[in-house]
Amino acid sequence: MRPIEVEICLGTTCFVMGASALQNLQLPESLRAKVKISYVRCLHLCKNMDKFRKAPYARIDGEVIDEAAPEKIIQNITQKIKDIAHATN
């Protein structure tokens, strides 16, 4: 299984709105080997606020997560892993 790609926006708006708490995201041990986290300067999503609710933003395998918080990111990663496992069975 390829790692799940997580991009966390550290742009000014996202940083002020809570991405600072995501800078050192601690994943549970069971997820660490399955996930690749990168921190990006900006995902350029603020200009699409009519489509996405509110910063901070993250992207998990291309899917935008708004109002990103550690718990929400971990929940989405866990669901993606379950979906992948279900699809391969």
PyMOL commands that set and color helices and strands:
alter all, ss='L'
color gray80, all
select helices_A, chain A and resi 12-16+19-22+29-32+46-48+70-88
alter helices_A, ss='H'
color red, helices_A
select strands_A, chain A and resi 4-9+35-40+58-60+63-65
alter strands_A, ss='S'
color yellow, strands_A
deselect
rebuild
show_as cartoon
